Amino acid sequence: MTIPSNWEEETRLPLFTSCKQAARLVSISIERRLTLRELITMRVHLLMCRTCSRYRRQIMSLRRIFLRHTEILDNVPPSPNDTLAPDVKARIRSCLRDQV
């Protein structure tokens, strides 16, 4: 038996997967919709594995937090205190010029 070298070959395995494969599916599910096979594989594993279920909840919580803070930061204009002092800007410009 050969060991699969990429994800598509790994998804041909039985529905019972390792924690490593389940964690991969959790990560992939954040970026795109899972295929039906991937979704079933992940759900079956999560039903049986408390640790991976906790991992998925934590990942989803972090995602919600990041999305919430991104929305907040996108809607907040920069304050005058967030800008650099003119002398600091001048020093940065001179350092950049010296390196060119």
Secondary structure as GFF3:
##gff-version 3
##sequence-region A 1 100
A	DSSP	alpha_helix	7	10	.	.	.	ID=ss1
A	DSSP	alpha_helix	19	31	.	.	.	ID=ss2
A	DSSP	alpha_helix	36	48	.	.	.	ID=ss3
A	DSSP	alpha_helix	50	75	.	.	.	ID=ss4
A	DSSP	three_ten_helix	80	82	.	.	.	ID=ss5
A	DSSP	alpha_helix	86	99	.	.	.	ID=ss6
###
